[in-house]
């Protein structure tokens, strides 16, 4: 029994802190962002946006209170896009929560 506990302890120490399980909501948000937003915005923790003027997702929390974006996502995102050719998206509250959780996860990664 003691050998088993020692092995478990060694394995736990070997797993990097960043290898923690990603919550399903964050994974779903990333998938939505990659499908709907990545053609213009950089949606990952690094990289440049493909479209000039399209802010990377990892900086959205510096421009907006991301929690207040929920209504904009549900009603049809138009935040900061007046006069642009940004397609209008409407997301369900559940999908909106997932995208917001993903955006918040990018900020946590930046601070680590």
N, CA, C and O atoms as a GROMACS GRO file, in nm:
protein
  448
    1UNK      N    1   0.082  -0.119   0.000
    1UNK     CA    2   0.000   0.000   0.000
    1UNK      C    3   0.086   0.125   0.000
    1UNK      O    4   0.059   0.221  -0.072
    2UNK      N    5   0.192   0.124   0.082
    2UNK     CA    6   0.279   0.240   0.091
    2UNK      C    7   0.348   0.267  -0.043
    2UNK      O    8   0.362   0.383  -0.083
    3UNK      N    9   0.391   0.162  -0.113
    3UNK     CA   10   0.455   0.177  -0.244
    3UNK      C   11   0.359   0.238  -0.344
    3UNK      O   12   0.398   0.320  -0.427
    4UNK      N   13   0.232   0.196  -0.338
    4UNK     CA   14   0.130   0.248  -0.429
    4UNK      C   15   0.110   0.398  -0.404
    4UNK      O   16   0.102   0.475  -0.499
    5UNK      N   17   0.101   0.438  -0.278
    5UNK     CA   18   0.084   0.580  -0.246
    5UNK      C   19   0.206   0.662  -0.289
    5UNK      O   20   0.191   0.774  -0.337
    6UNK      N   21   0.323   0.607  -0.273
    6UNK     CA   22   0.445   0.676  -0.315
    6UNK      C   23   0.446   0.695  -0.467
    6UNK      O   24   0.484   0.801  -0.516
    7UNK      N   25   0.404   0.592  -0.540
    7UNK     CA   26   0.398   0.602  -0.686
    7UNK      C   27   0.297   0.708  -0.728
    7UNK      O   28   0.324   0.788  -0.818
    8UNK      N   29   0.182   0.709  -0.665
    8UNK     CA   30   0.080   0.808  -0.694
    8UNK      C   31   0.132   0.949  -0.668
    8UNK      O   32   0.106   1.040  -0.748
    9UNK      N   33   0.202   0.968  -0.560
    9UNK     CA   34   0.259   1.098  -0.525
    9UNK      C   35   0.360   1.144  -0.629
    9UNK      O   36   0.360   1.260  -0.668
   10UNK      N   37   0.447   1.053  -0.675
   10UNK     CA   38   0.548   1.086  -0.777
   10UNK      C   39   0.480   1.123  -0.908
   10UNK      O   40   0.520   1.220  -0.973
   11UNK      N   41   0.379   1.049  -0.948
   11UNK     CA   42   0.306   1.080  -1.071
   11UNK      C   43   0.238   1.216  -1.059
   11UNK      O   44   0.242   1.293  -1.155
   12UNK      N   45   0.178   1.246  -0.947
   12UNK     CA   46   0.111   1.375  -0.927
   12UNK      C   47   0.209   1.490  -0.939
   12UNK      O   48   0.175   1.594  -0.995
   13UNK      N   49   0.329   1.473  -0.888
   13UNK     CA   50   0.431   1.578  -0.899
   13UNK      C   51   0.481   1.594  -1.042
   13UNK      O   52   0.524   1.703  -1.080
   14UNK      N   53   0.475   1.488  -1.120
   14UNK     CA   54   0.526   1.492  -1.258
   14UNK      C   55   0.429   1.561  -1.353
   14UNK      O   56   0.471   1.608  -1.460
   15UNK      N   57   0.302   1.569  -1.318
   15UNK     CA   58   0.204   1.632  -1.405
   15UNK      C   59   0.215   1.783  -1.391
   15UNK      O   60   0.200   1.836  -1.281
   16UNK      N   61   0.243   1.855  -1.502
   16UNK     CA   62   0.256   2.000  -1.493
   16UNK      C   63   0.125   2.066  -1.449
   16UNK      O   64   0.016   2.014  -1.475
   17UNK      N   65   0.137   2.180  -1.383
   17UNK     CA   66   0.019   2.251  -1.334
   17UNK      C   67  -0.075   2.288  -1.446
   17UNK      O   68  -0.197   2.286  -1.426
   18UNK      N   69  -0.025   2.320  -1.565
   18UNK     CA   70  -0.108   2.359  -1.678
   18UNK      C   71  -0.182   2.244  -1.741
   18UNK      O   72  -0.267   2.265  -1.829
   19UNK      N   73  -0.152   2.122  -1.699
   19UNK     CA   74  -0.215   2.006  -1.759
   19UNK      C   75  -0.347   1.971  -1.692
   19UNK      O   76  -0.400   1.862  -1.712
   20UNK      N   77  -0.400   2.060  -1.613
   20UNK     CA   78  -0.526   2.035  -1.547
   20UNK      C   79  -0.637   2.022  -1.652
   20UNK      O   80  -0.627   2.078  -1.761
   21UNK      N   81  -0.738   1.949  -1.618
   21UNK     CA   82  -0.849   1.927  -1.710
   21UNK      C   83  -0.919   2.058  -1.742
   21UNK      O   84  -0.953   2.136  -1.652
   22UNK      N   85  -0.941   2.083  -1.870
   22UNK     CA   86  -1.010   2.203  -1.915
   22UNK      C   87  -1.160   2.179  -1.902
   22UNK      O   88  -1.211   2.078  -1.951
   23UNK      N   89  -1.232   2.270  -1.836
   23UNK     CA   90  -1.376   2.251  -1.822
   23UNK      C   91  -1.447   2.241  -1.958
   23UNK      O   92  -1.407   2.305  -2.055
   24UNK      N   93  -1.550   2.162  -1.962
   24UNK     CA   94  -1.627   2.141  -2.086
   24UNK      C   95  -1.677   2.273  -2.143
   24UNK      O   96  -1.675   2.293  -2.265
   25UNK      N   97  -1.722   2.364  -2.058
   25UNK     CA   98  -1.773   2.493  -2.106
   25UNK      C   99  -1.664   2.572  -2.180
   25UNK      O  100  -1.693   2.635  -2.281
   26UNK      N  101  -1.541   2.568  -2.130
   26UNK     CA  102  -1.430   2.637  -2.196
   26UNK      C  103  -1.399   2.571  -2.330
   26UNK      O  104  -1.375   2.640  -2.429
   27UNK      N  105  -1.399   2.438  -2.333
   27UNK     CA  106  -1.375   2.367  -2.460
   27UNK      C  107  -1.482   2.401  -2.562
   27UNK      O  108  -1.452   2.424  -2.679
   28UNK      N  109  -1.607   2.405  -2.518
   28UNK     CA  110  -1.717   2.439  -2.609
   28UNK      C  111  -1.703   2.582  -2.660
   28UNK      O  112  -1.728   2.609  -2.777
   29UNK      N  113  -1.663   2.673  -2.572
   29UNK     CA  114  -1.643   2.812  -2.613
   29UNK      C  115  -1.532   2.826  -2.714
   29UNK      O  116  -1.544   2.902  -2.810
   30UNK      N  117  -1.424   2.752  -2.695
   30UNK     CA  118  -1.314   2.757  -2.792
   30UNK      C  119  -1.361   2.705  -2.928
   30UNK      O  120  -1.329   2.764  -3.031
   31UNK      N  121  -1.436   2.596  -2.927
   31UNK     CA  122  -1.487   2.539  -3.053
   31UNK      C  123  -1.577   2.640  -3.125
   31UNK      O  124  -1.566   2.657  -3.247
   32UNK      N  125  -1.664   2.707  -3.051
   32UNK     CA  126  -1.751   2.809  -3.112
   32UNK      C  127  -1.669   2.925  -3.169
   32UNK      O  128  -1.696   2.973  -3.279
   33UNK      N  129  -1.568   2.968  -3.094
   33UNK     CA  130  -1.484   3.078  -3.140
   33UNK      C  131  -1.407   3.037  -3.265
   33UNK      O  132  -1.397   3.115  -3.360
   34UNK      N  133  -1.353   2.917  -3.266
   34UNK     CA  134  -1.279   2.870  -3.383
   34UNK      C  135  -1.369   2.861  -3.506
   34UNK      O  136  -1.327   2.894  -3.616
   35UNK      N  137  -1.491   2.816  -3.487
   35UNK     CA  138  -1.584   2.800  -3.600
   35UNK      C  139  -1.636   2.935  -3.650
   35UNK      O  140  -1.641   2.957  -3.771
   36UNK      N  141  -1.674   3.024  -3.559
   36UNK     CA  142  -1.744   3.145  -3.600
   36UNK      C  143  -1.657   3.271  -3.605
   36UNK      O  144  -1.687   3.363  -3.680
   37UNK      N  145  -1.552   3.275  -3.528
   37UNK     CA  146  -1.477   3.400  -3.511
   37UNK      C  147  -1.336   3.397  -3.569
   37UNK      O  148  -1.282   3.502  -3.606
   38UNK      N  149  -1.276   3.278  -3.577
   38UNK     CA  150  -1.137   3.265  -3.621
   38UNK      C  151  -1.110   3.312  -3.764
   38UNK      O  152  -0.996   3.346  -3.795
   39UNK      N  153  -1.210   3.316  -3.852
   39UNK     CA  154  -1.178   3.369  -3.984
   39UNK      C  155  -1.125   3.514  -3.980
   39UNK      O  156  -1.055   3.558  -4.071
   40UNK      N  157  -1.157   3.587  -3.875
   40UNK     CA  158  -1.111   3.726  -3.863
   40UNK      C  159  -1.026   3.749  -3.738
   40UNK      O  160  -0.924   3.817  -3.745
   41UNK      N  161  -1.068   3.694  -3.624
   41UNK     CA  162  -1.002   3.718  -3.495
   41UNK      C  163  -0.903   3.607  -3.461
   41UNK      O  164  -0.925   3.491  -3.494
   42UNK      N  165  -0.794   3.645  -3.395
   42UNK     CA  166  -0.707   3.544  -3.333
   42UNK      C  167  -0.782   3.497  -3.208
   42UNK      O  168  -0.809   3.577  -3.119
   43UNK      N  169  -0.815   3.371  -3.202
   43UNK     CA  170  -0.895   3.322  -3.090
   43UNK      C  171  -0.812   3.244  -2.988
   43UNK      O  172  -0.864   3.206  -2.883
   44UNK      N  173  -0.686   3.221  -3.017
   44UNK     CA  174  -0.600   3.145  -2.926
   44UNK      C  175  -0.520   3.235  -2.833
   44UNK      O  176  -0.534   3.358  -2.837
   45UNK      N  177  -0.437   3.175  -2.751
   45UNK     CA  178  -0.356   3.253  -2.656
   45UNK      C  179  -0.243   3.331  -2.722
   45UNK      O  180  -0.182   3.417  -2.659
   46UNK      N  181  -0.213   3.301  -2.850
   46UNK     CA  182  -0.108   3.373  -2.923
   46UNK      C  183  -0.156   3.395  -3.066
   46UNK      O  184  -0.259   3.343  -3.107
   47UNK      N  185  -0.079   3.471  -3.140
   47UNK     CA  186  -0.106   3.490  -3.282
   47UNK      C  187  -0.179   3.619  -3.311
   47UNK      O  188  -0.240   3.681  -3.224
   48UNK      N  189  -0.171   3.657  -3.438
   48UNK     CA  190  -0.234   3.780  -3.485
   48UNK      C  191  -0.368   3.748  -3.550
   48UNK      O  192  -0.389   3.640  -3.604
   49UNK      N  193  -0.459   3.845  -3.544
   49UNK     CA  194  -0.588   3.830  -3.612
   49UNK      C  195  -0.566   3.833  -3.762
   49UNK      O  196  -0.477   3.902  -3.812
   50UNK      N  197  -0.647   3.757  -3.834
   50UNK     CA  198  -0.635   3.751  -3.980
   50UNK      C  199  -0.688   3.878  -4.046
   50UNK      O  200  -0.646   3.913  -4.156
   51UNK      N  201  -0.778   3.946  -3.979
   51UNK     CA  202  -0.838   4.066  -4.035
   51UNK      C  203  -0.789   4.188  -3.958
   51UNK      O  204  -0.794   4.191  -3.835
   52UNK      N  205  -0.743   4.286  -4.030
   52UNK     CA  206  -0.696   4.409  -3.968
   52UNK      C  207  -0.808   4.473  -3.887
   52UNK      O  208  -0.921   4.484  -3.934
   53UNK      N  209  -0.777   4.514  -3.767
   53UNK     CA  210  -0.876   4.578  -3.681
   53UNK      C  211  -0.958   4.482  -3.596
   53UNK      O  212  -1.031   4.526  -3.507
   54UNK      N  213  -0.947   4.354  -3.622
   54UNK     CA  214  -1.021   4.254  -3.543
   54UNK      C  215  -0.936   4.219  -3.421
   54UNK      O  216  -0.831   4.156  -3.436
   55UNK      N  217  -0.977   4.259  -3.302
   55UNK     CA  218  -0.892   4.235  -3.185
   55UNK      C  219  -0.881   4.086  -3.152
   55UNK      O  220  -0.978   4.011  -3.166
   56UNK      N  221  -0.763   4.044  -3.111
   56UNK     CA  222  -0.749   3.906  -3.064
   56UNK      C  223  -0.838   3.883  -2.941
   56UNK      O  224  -0.855   3.974  -2.859
   57UNK      N  225  -0.892   3.766  -2.928
   57UNK     CA  226  -0.978   3.735  -2.814
   57UNK      C  227  -0.907   3.754  -2.681
   57UNK      O  228  -0.970   3.791  -2.582
   58UNK      N  229  -0.776   3.730  -2.678
   58UNK     CA  230  -0.703   3.738  -2.552
   58UNK      C  231  -0.695   3.880  -2.497
   58UNK      O  232  -0.655   3.898  -2.382
   59UNK      N  233  -0.732   3.983  -2.575
   59UNK     CA  234  -0.729   4.121  -2.526
   59UNK      C  235  -0.869   4.178  -2.503
   59UNK      O  236  -0.883   4.291  -2.457
   60UNK      N  237  -0.972   4.102  -2.533
   60UNK     CA  238  -1.109   4.153  -2.518
   60UNK      C  239  -1.139   4.195  -2.375
   60UNK      O  240  -1.211   4.292  -2.352
   61UNK      N  241  -1.084   4.121  -2.279
   61UNK     CA  242  -1.110   4.155  -2.138
   61UNK      C  243  -1.048   4.288  -2.100
   61UNK      O  244  -1.086   4.347  -1.998
   62UNK      N  245  -0.953   4.337  -2.178
   62UNK     CA  246  -0.894   4.469  -2.150
   62UNK      C  247  -0.978   4.581  -2.210
   62UNK      O  248  -0.969   4.696  -2.167
   63UNK      N  249  -1.058   4.549  -2.309
   63UNK     CA  250  -1.142   4.648  -2.376
   63UNK      C  251  -1.284   4.653  -2.322
   63UNK      O  252  -1.349   4.758  -2.322
   64UNK      N  253  -1.332   4.538  -2.276
   64UNK     CA  254  -1.471   4.526  -2.232
   64UNK      C  255  -1.477   4.452  -2.100
   64UNK      O  256  -1.385   4.379  -2.063
   65UNK      N  257  -1.586   4.472  -2.029
   65UNK     CA  258  -1.618   4.385  -1.916
   65UNK      C  259  -1.686   4.264  -1.981
   65UNK      O  260  -1.803   4.270  -2.018
   66UNK      N  261  -1.612   4.155  -1.994
   66UNK     CA  262  -1.661   4.041  -2.071
   66UNK      C  263  -1.793   3.987  -2.019
   66UNK      O  264  -1.872   3.933  -2.096
   67UNK      N  265  -1.817   3.999  -1.889
   67UNK     CA  266  -1.944   3.953  -1.835
   67UNK      C  267  -2.061   4.032  -1.893
   67UNK      O  268  -2.172   3.980  -1.904
   68UNK      N  269  -2.037   4.156  -1.930
   68UNK     CA  270  -2.143   4.239  -1.988
   68UNK      C  271  -2.163   4.215  -2.137
   68UNK      O  272  -2.252   4.276  -2.197
   69UNK      N  273  -2.085   4.129  -2.196
   69UNK     CA  274  -2.101   4.098  -2.339
   69UNK      C  275  -2.210   3.995  -2.364
   69UNK      O  276  -2.249   3.972  -2.478
   70UNK      N  277  -2.260   3.933  -2.257
   70UNK     CA  278  -2.359   3.827  -2.277
   70UNK      C  279  -2.480   3.874  -2.355
   70UNK      O  280  -2.523   3.808  -2.449
   71UNK      N  281  -2.534   3.987  -2.318
   71UNK     CA  282  -2.653   4.038  -2.388
   71UNK      C  283  -2.622   4.064  -2.535
   71UNK      O  284  -2.704   4.033  -2.622
   72UNK      N  285  -2.506   4.120  -2.563
   72UNK     CA  286  -2.468   4.147  -2.702
   72UNK      C  287  -2.458   4.018  -2.782
   72UNK      O  288  -2.502   4.013  -2.898
   73UNK      N  289  -2.402   3.913  -2.723
   73UNK     CA  290  -2.391   3.786  -2.793
   73UNK      C  291  -2.529   3.725  -2.819
   73UNK      O  292  -2.555   3.674  -2.928
   74UNK      N  293  -2.617   3.731  -2.721
   74UNK     CA  294  -2.750   3.671  -2.735
   74UNK      C  295  -2.834   3.748  -2.835
   74UNK      O  296  -2.905   3.688  -2.916
   75UNK      N  297  -2.828   3.880  -2.832
   75UNK     CA  298  -2.913   3.962  -2.919
   75UNK      C  299  -2.857   3.977  -3.060
   75UNK      O  300  -2.927   4.023  -3.150
   76UNK      N  301  -2.735   3.940  -3.079
   76UNK     CA  302  -2.671   3.955  -3.210
   76UNK      C  303  -2.552   4.046  -3.194
   76UNK      O  304  -2.567   4.167  -3.181
   77UNK      N  305  -2.436   3.990  -3.196
   77UNK     CA  306  -2.316   4.066  -3.165
   77UNK      C  307  -2.296   4.179  -3.266
   77UNK      O  308  -2.295   4.158  -3.387
   78UNK      N  309  -2.282   4.296  -3.212
   78UNK     CA  310  -2.253   4.414  -3.293
   78UNK      C  311  -2.161   4.505  -3.214
   78UNK      O  312  -2.138   4.619  -3.254
   79UNK      N  313  -2.110   4.456  -3.103
   79UNK     CA  314  -2.025   4.536  -3.014
   79UNK      C  315  -1.901   4.581  -3.088
   79UNK      O  316  -1.821   4.499  -3.132
   80UNK      N  317  -1.885   4.712  -3.102
   80UNK     CA  318  -1.766   4.766  -3.165
   80UNK      C  319  -1.756   4.742  -3.314
   80UNK      O  320  -1.648   4.758  -3.371
   81UNK      N  321  -1.864   4.705  -3.378
   81UNK     CA  322  -1.859   4.671  -3.519
   81UNK      C  323  -1.948   4.759  -3.607
   81UNK      O  324  -1.974   4.724  -3.722
   82UNK      N  325  -1.994   4.868  -3.556
   82UNK     CA  326  -2.080   4.954  -3.637
   82UNK      C  327  -2.005   5.001  -3.761
   82UNK      O  328  -1.889   5.041  -3.753
   83UNK      N  329  -2.071   4.994  -3.873
   83UNK     CA  330  -2.009   5.038  -3.997
   83UNK      C  331  -1.909   4.939  -4.054
   83UNK      O  332  -1.840   4.970  -4.152
   84UNK      N  333  -1.899   4.822  -3.996
   84UNK     CA  334  -1.805   4.723  -4.048
   84UNK      C  335  -1.882   4.616  -4.124
   84UNK      O  336  -2.005   4.615  -4.126
   85UNK      N  337  -1.809   4.527  -4.184
   85UNK     CA  338  -1.873   4.417  -4.254
   85UNK      C  339  -1.874   4.289  -4.171
   85UNK      O  340  -1.879   4.178  -4.223
   86UNK      N  341  -1.868   4.308  -4.040
   86UNK     CA  342  -1.873   4.193  -3.949
   86UNK      C  343  -2.008   4.124  -3.962
   86UNK      O  344  -2.112   4.189  -3.953
   87UNK      N  345  -2.006   3.993  -3.983
   87UNK     CA  346  -2.134   3.921  -3.987
   87UNK      C  347  -2.199   3.924  -3.849
   87UNK      O  348  -2.130   3.926  -3.747
   88UNK      N  349  -2.330   3.924  -3.846
   88UNK     CA  350  -2.400   3.926  -3.718
   88UNK      C  351  -2.424   3.783  -3.672
   88UNK      O  352  -2.472   3.699  -3.748
   89UNK      N  353  -2.390   3.758  -3.547
   89UNK     CA  354  -2.409   3.626  -3.487
   89UNK      C  355  -2.506   3.639  -3.372
   89UNK      O  356  -2.504   3.738  -3.298
   90UNK      N  357  -2.590   3.539  -3.356
   90UNK     CA  358  -2.675   3.530  -3.238
   90UNK      C  359  -2.648   3.394  -3.175
   90UNK      O  360  -2.654   3.290  -3.241
   91UNK      N  361  -2.618   3.397  -3.046
   91UNK     CA  362  -2.588   3.275  -2.973
   91UNK      C  363  -2.690   3.255  -2.862
   91UNK      O  364  -2.743   3.352  -2.807
   92UNK      N  365  -2.716   3.129  -2.829
   92UNK     CA  366  -2.802   3.098  -2.716
   92UNK      C  367  -2.729   3.140  -2.588
   92UNK      O  368  -2.608   3.158  -2.589
   93UNK      N  369  -2.804   3.157  -2.478
   93UNK     CA  370  -2.737   3.189  -2.351
   93UNK      C  371  -2.629   3.087  -2.313
   93UNK      O  372  -2.525   3.125  -2.259
   94UNK      N  373  -2.653   2.959  -2.340
   94UNK     CA  374  -2.555   2.856  -2.306
   94UNK      C  375  -2.427   2.872  -2.389
   94UNK      O  376  -2.316   2.861  -2.336
   95UNK      N  377  -2.444   2.899  -2.517
   95UNK     CA  378  -2.327   2.918  -2.603
   95UNK      C  379  -2.253   3.047  -2.566
   95UNK      O  380  -2.130   3.054  -2.570
   96UNK      N  381  -2.330   3.147  -2.530
   96UNK     CA  382  -2.269   3.273  -2.487
   96UNK      C  383  -2.186   3.251  -2.362
   96UNK      O  384  -2.074   3.301  -2.352
   97UNK      N  385  -2.241   3.178  -2.266
   97UNK     CA  386  -2.165   3.147  -2.144
   97UNK      C  387  -2.036   3.074  -2.178
   97UNK      O  388  -1.932   3.099  -2.116
   98UNK      N  389  -2.042   2.984  -2.276
   98UNK     CA  390  -1.924   2.907  -2.314
   98UNK      C  391  -1.818   2.999  -2.376
   98UNK      O  392  -1.699   2.987  -2.344
   99UNK      N  393  -1.858   3.089  -2.464
   99UNK     CA  394  -1.762   3.180  -2.527
   99UNK      C  395  -1.700   3.272  -2.422
   99UNK      O  396  -1.579   3.296  -2.423
  100UNK      N  397  -1.782   3.323  -2.331
  100UNK     CA  398  -1.730   3.410  -2.226
  100UNK      C  399  -1.634   3.334  -2.135
  100UNK      O  400  -1.531   3.388  -2.095
  101UNK      N  401  -1.667   3.210  -2.102
  101UNK     CA  402  -1.576   3.128  -2.020
  101UNK      C  403  -1.444   3.108  -2.093
  101UNK      O  404  -1.338   3.110  -2.031
  102UNK      N  405  -1.450   3.088  -2.224
  102UNK     CA  406  -1.327   3.070  -2.301
  102UNK      C  407  -1.244   3.199  -2.302
  102UNK      O  408  -1.122   3.194  -2.283
  103UNK      N  409  -1.308   3.313  -2.325
  103UNK     CA  410  -1.236   3.442  -2.324
  103UNK      C  411  -1.169   3.464  -2.189
  103UNK      O  412  -1.054   3.508  -2.182
  104UNK      N  413  -1.241   3.434  -2.081
  104UNK     CA  414  -1.183   3.449  -1.946
  104UNK      C  415  -1.066   3.354  -1.926
  104UNK      O  416  -0.969   3.388  -1.859
  105UNK      N  417  -1.073   3.235  -1.984
  105UNK     CA  418  -0.963   3.139  -1.969
  105UNK      C  419  -0.837   3.192  -2.036
  105UNK      O  420  -0.726   3.166  -1.988
  106UNK      N  421  -0.852   3.266  -2.144
  106UNK     CA  422  -0.736   3.324  -2.212
  106UNK      C  423  -0.667   3.426  -2.123
  106UNK      O  424  -0.544   3.437  -2.123
  107UNK      N  425  -0.745   3.502  -2.048
  107UNK     CA  426  -0.686   3.601  -1.957
  107UNK      C  427  -0.611   3.532  -1.845
  107UNK      O  428  -0.504   3.579  -1.805
  108UNK      N  429  -0.664   3.422  -1.794
  108UNK     CA  430  -0.595   3.348  -1.688
  108UNK      C  431  -0.463   3.292  -1.739
  108UNK      O  432  -0.363   3.293  -1.667
  109UNK      N  433  -0.462   3.244  -1.864
  109UNK     CA  434  -0.338   3.190  -1.922
  109UNK      C  435  -0.234   3.301  -1.936
  109UNK      O  436  -0.115   3.278  -1.913
  110UNK      N  437  -0.278   3.421  -1.972
  110UNK     CA  438  -0.187   3.533  -1.991
  110UNK      C  439  -0.119   3.571  -1.859
  110UNK      O  440  -0.002   3.608  -1.858
  111UNK      N  441  -0.192   3.561  -1.750
  111UNK     CA  442  -0.138   3.600  -1.619
  111UNK      C  443  -0.052   3.493  -1.555
  111UNK      O  444   0.019   3.522  -1.458
  112UNK      N  445  -0.053   3.370  -1.607
  112UNK     CA  446   0.027   3.262  -1.546
  112UNK      C  447   0.173   3.275  -1.582
  112UNK      O  448   0.255   3.193  -1.540
   0.00000   0.00000   0.00000
